[in-house]
Amino acid sequence: MPYLVLDRLTKRFGPWVAVDNLSLTVEKGELVSLLGPSGCGKTTTLQMIAGFLDPSAGRVTLDGADLLARKPNERGLGIVFQSYALFPHMTAAENVAFGLEMRGIPRADRDRMVRDALQLVGLGAFGDRYPRRMSGGQQQRVALARAMVIKPSLLLLDEPLSNLDAKMREEMQIELRRIQRSVGTTMILVTHDQAEAMALSDRVVIMNKGRVEQVAAPQDAYDNPASAFVANFLGRTNLLQGVVRRDGAGRRIDVAGTAWPVAAELPDGPGLLTVRPEKVRFVDGGRRAGPRPGAGLSGNPMAVRNPHGGRRPDGDPPARRPNPAGRKRAGHARLAGGGHARDGG
């Protein structure tokens, strides 16, 4: 049975739909990222789980219990905010102990739990320091220790690393993953940073305009994007106009006179072939490269459905660039790896 279940979760602000019929299941011990551009609904989703916003429709259950029937402070969740939200007049240890004090934990037990939490995040010797005497990374670790010390049933992370510089962010990504694996806490991470989500997550939930575009393991989402949006959002890619047609028992996408086999079932009509730059290889020779036995498509590039017909996603017709007469070509590019199709926009 899934540990966390979001069932057709919807949030409307007047006529604007911020989250549209979102459904998701999370297993216990998973780290799942809600990934997408600003305004896609990821933070709104997190706030509905936390109880800071009431859904317009849908259900949220955690370990079989209805979270929406509980107040935010009764849900047993830990939350780490982008701003850290540390009390400046309290030491690191006092900040970590705050939630335990509110729960009436005895002093001796509280001191032991605080020491263990600070040790877990690598700040065992920093308990008496005030936030103003700590770096951004150290403050973030204190915030994480404060959220972890109450032993939450679910830890929510709202872009917790976005205020750190690039080097510190990478270090904290490694540290966060180490901590998550050592304690086995179920975590939901909100981020717009593709690299962060790919490095940390067991699965990524890619959102766009309030809807889920794809839920998959990070590498699978990169290699097998479900839509043109996902292909463009995760890393770099080239989208080539083509036409999907049935060919015997399978299907192919025709691009510039070359037919590439695709694995998934797509309806006949306009489509897009997405080619990752690292999948392109230059080869010597005087003929045009194309699919041949032993060098066909099997992973990337891949085809996705093109909702724009024969036009590019920006609305312009495909550009035509004639080759100047007499221009010599030193070599040809061929597509390395292989490809298959996915439905989507």
C-alpha positions in Angstrom: 0.0 0.0 0.0 1.4 3.5 -0.9 2.5 5.6 2.0 1.5 9.0 0.7 -1.5 9.3 -1.7 -2.5 12.5 -3.5 -5.9 11.7 -5.2 -7.1 14.1 -7.8 -5.8 17.1 -5.8 -7.0 20.4 -7.2 -6.5 24.0 -6.1 -8.3 27.0 -7.6 -7.8 30.7 -6.9 -10.9 32.2 -8.5 -10.9 31.3 -12.2 -7.2 30.3 -12.1 -6.4 26.6 -11.6 -3.0 26.4 -9.8 -3.1 22.6 -9.4 -5.3 20.6 -11.8 -6.4 17.1 -10.8 -3.0 15.9 -9.5 -2.7 12.2 -8.5 0.5 10.7 -7.1 1.6 7.9 -4.8 4.8 7.8 -2.8 6.3 4.8 -1.1 7.7 4.9 2.4 11.3 5.9 2.4 11.2 7.5 -1.1 12.6 10.9 -2.0 10.4 12.4 -4.6 10.9 15.8 -6.3 8.2 18.1 -7.6 10.1 19.7 -10.4 9.0 22.4 -12.8 9.2 26.1 -13.7 7.9 28.9 -11.6 4.1 28.9 -11.4 3.7 25.2 -12.3 1.9 24.4 -9.0 4.7 22.5 -7.2 4.8 24.8 -4.1 1.0 25.0 -4.0 0.9 21.2 -3.9 3.4 21.1 -1.0 1.4 23.7 0.9 -1.8 21.6 0.6 0.1 18.5 1.9 1.3 20.6 4.9 -2.1 22.1 5.6 -1.2 25.7 4.8 -3.7 25.7 1.9 -7.1 23.9 1.7 -7.6 22.0 -1.6 -10.5 22.9 -3.8 -11.0 19.2 -4.4 -9.2 15.9 -3.9 -7.8 13.8 -1.0 -4.5 13.5 0.8 -3.8 10.4 2.9 -0.6 9.5 4.8 -0.1 5.9 5.9 -3.9 5.4 5.4 -4.9 8.4 7.5 -6.8 11.4 6.0 -4.5 14.4 6.4 -7.1 16.9 5.4 -9.1 16.1 8.5 -6.1 17.2 10.7 -4.8 20.7 11.5 -1.2 21.5 10.2 0.3 21.0 13.7 -1.4 17.6 14.0 0.0 16.1 10.8 3.4 15.1 12.2 5.2 16.6 9.3 8.7 18.3 9.2 9.2 21.3 6.9 12.4 23.0 5.8 11.8 26.4 4.1 13.9 28.2 1.6 14.5 31.0 4.1 15.6 28.6 6.9 13.4 30.4 9.4 15.9 30.1 12.3 15.3 32.2 15.5 18.3 34.7 15.5 18.3 35.0 19.3 18.6 31.2 19.8 21.7 29.1 19.5 21.8 26.2 17.0 20.9 23.7 19.8 18.0 25.9 21.0 16.6 26.2 17.5 16.7 22.4 17.1 15.1 21.9 20.5 12.2 24.3 19.9 9.9 21.8 18.4 10.6 19.3 21.2 9.9 21.9 23.8 6.5 22.6 22.2 5.8 18.9 22.4 6.6 18.7 26.1 9.6 16.4 25.7 11.5 16.1 29.1 14.8 18.1 29.3 17.1 15.1 29.5 15.5 13.4 26.5 15.4 16.7 24.6 19.1 17.4 25.1 20.0 13.9 23.9 17.8 14.2 20.8 19.3 17.6 20.0 22.8 16.2 20.2 22.0 13.3 18.0 20.3 15.6 15.4 23.2 18.0 15.2 25.6 15.1 15.0 23.5 13.7 12.1 23.9 16.8 10.1 27.6 17.2 10.9 27.3 20.1 13.4 27.9 18.3 16.7 30.4 21.0 17.8 28.2 23.9 16.7 25.4 23.7 19.2 26.3 26.9 21.1 26.6 29.1 18.0 24.1 31.7 16.9 22.8 31.8 13.3 24.7 35.0 12.6 28.0 33.2 13.3 27.2 30.4 10.9 27.5 30.1 7.1 24.4 29.6 4.9 25.2 25.9 4.6 25.5 25.6 8.3 22.2 27.4 8.9 20.5 25.1 6.4 21.8 22.1 8.3 20.4 23.5 11.6 17.0 23.9 9.8 17.2 20.3 8.6 18.2 19.1 12.1 15.2 21.0 13.6 12.9 19.3 11.1 14.4 15.8 11.6 14.6 15.8 15.4 10.8 15.4 15.8 11.1 12.2 13.7 8.5 13.4 11.2 6.4 10.9 9.3 7.0 13.0 6.2 9.6 15.7 5.5 8.7 18.5 3.1 11.5 20.5 1.6 10.5 23.8 -0.2 13.5 24.7 -2.3 15.8 24.4 0.7 19.1 24.9 -1.2 18.3 27.7 -3.6 19.9 30.4 -1.4 23.3 28.7 -1.4 26.1 29.3 -3.8 26.8 26.6 -6.5 29.6 24.8 -4.6 27.7 24.8 -1.3 24.6 23.6 -3.0 26.3 20.6 -4.5 27.8 19.7 -1.1 24.4 20.0 0.6 22.8 17.8 -2.1 25.2 15.1 -1.2 24.7 15.6 2.5 20.9 15.6 2.2 20.9 12.4 0.3 23.2 10.8 2.8 21.0 11.8 5.7 17.8 10.6 3.9 19.3 7.2 3.2 20.7 6.9 6.7 17.4 7.5 8.5 14.9 6.4 5.8 12.6 9.4 6.1 10.1 9.9 3.3 10.8 13.2 1.7 9.0 15.5 -0.8 11.4 18.1 -2.4 10.1 21.1 -4.3 12.7 22.5 -6.7 13.0 24.2 -10.1 16.6 23.0 -10.4 16.8 20.1 -12.8 20.3 19.0 -11.7 19.3 19.0 -8.1 16.2 16.9 -8.8 18.2 14.5 -11.0 20.9 14.1 -8.3 18.7 13.6 -5.3 15.5 11.9 -6.3 14.3 8.4 -6.5 11.6 9.7 -8.8 10.8 13.1 -10.3 7.3 14.6 -10.8 7.6 17.0 -13.7 4.9 19.6 -13.6 3.7 22.3 -16.1 0.8 24.7 -15.7 -0.7 22.8 -12.7 -0.6 19.4 -14.3 1.8 16.4 -14.1 3.7 15.9 -17.4 5.6 12.8 -16.3 6.4 10.7 -13.2 9.6 8.6 -13.5 13.0 7.8 -12.2 15.3 10.7 -13.1 17.3 8.9 -15.8 14.2 7.4 -17.3 12.6 10.8 -17.6 15.7 12.2 -19.3 16.1 9.2 -21.7 12.4 8.7 -22.4 10.6 12.1 -22.1 6.8 11.8 -22.2 6.3 15.1 -24.0 8.1 17.9 -25.8 7.9 19.9 -22.6 9.8 17.3 -20.6 12.4 16.8 -23.4 13.1 20.6 -23.4 12.9 21.0 -19.6 15.4 18.3 -18.7 18.7 19.2 -20.3 19.3 20.2 -23.8 17.7 18.7 -26.9 16.9 19.3 -30.6 13.3 18.9 -31.7 13.0 17.8 -35.3 9.8 17.9 -37.2 8.6 14.6 -38.6 5.6 12.5 -39.6 4.6 9.3 -37.7 3.5 6.4 -40.0 2.7 2.8 -39.5 5.3 0.5 -41.2 4.3 -3.1 -41.2 4.0 -4.3 -37.6 5.6 -1.2 -36.2 5.8 2.6 -36.6 8.4 5.0 -37.9 8.9 8.7 -37.9 10.0 10.3 -41.1 12.4 13.2 -40.7 14.0 14.9 -43.7 13.6 11.8 -45.8 15.0 9.3 -43.3 12.6 6.9 -41.5 13.5 6.1 -37.8 11.8 3.2 -36.0 10.0 4.1 -32.9 8.9 1.7 -30.1 5.8 3.3 -28.6 2.4 3.5 -30.2 1.8 7.0 -31.6 -1.1 8.0 -33.8 -0.3 8.8 -37.4 0.4 12.4 -38.1 2.9 15.2 -37.2 5.4 14.3 -34.5 8.7 15.5 -33.1 12.0 13.6 -32.9 14.1 14.7 -29.9 17.8 14.4 -30.3 20.1 14.9 -27.3 23.4 16.6 -28.3 25.4 13.8 -26.7 23.7 11.3 -28.9 25.1 12.9 -32.1 28.3 11.5 -33.6 30.2 12.8 -36.6 31.4 10.2 -39.1 33.6 10.4 -42.2 32.4 9.5 -45.6 30.7 10.8 -48.7 27.2 9.6 -48.1 24.4 10.7 -45.9 24.3 8.8 -42.6 21.1 7.1 -41.6 19.8 4.1 -39.7 21.3 0.8 -40.7 21.5 -2.7 -39.1 23.4 -2.7 -35.9 23.3 1.1 -35.6 19.6 1.9 -35.5 17.7 3.6 -32.7 17.2 1.9 -29.4 17.1 4.6 -26.6 17.6 8.2 -27.8 16.8 10.1 -29.9 13.1 9.5 -29.5 9.8 10.7 -30.9 7.1 12.6 -29.1 3.8 13.7 -30.3 3.7 17.2 -31.8 0.5 19.1 -31.0 1.5 22.0 -33.3 1.1 20.1 -36.5 3.6 21.1 -39.1 4.7 24.2 -37.2 7.3 24.6 -34.6 6.1 25.0 -30.9 6.7 28.8 -31.2 4.1 28.9 -34.0 6.6 29.6 -36.9 6.8 27.3 -39.9 9.9 25.0 -40.0 12.9 27.0 -41.4 14.4 25.9 -44.7 18.1 26.5 -45.1 19.3 25.6 -48.6 22.9 24.4 -49.0 24.9 26.9 -51.1 25.9 25.4 -54.4 29.4 24.0 -54.5 29.8 23.9 -50.7 31.7 20.8 -49.6 30.9 18.7 -46.6 33.8 17.3 -44.6 31.6 14.7 -42.9 28.1 13.8 -41.8 26.4 13.6 -38.5 24.6 10.4 -37.5 22.5 9.7 -34.5 24.1 7.5 -31.9 22.0 5.3 -29.6 18.4 4.7 -30.6 14.9 6.0 -30.1 11.3 5.3 -29.3 8.1 7.2 -29.1 6.1 8.8 -26.4 2.8 10.5 -26.4 2.5 14.0 -25.1 2.8 17.6 -26.0 
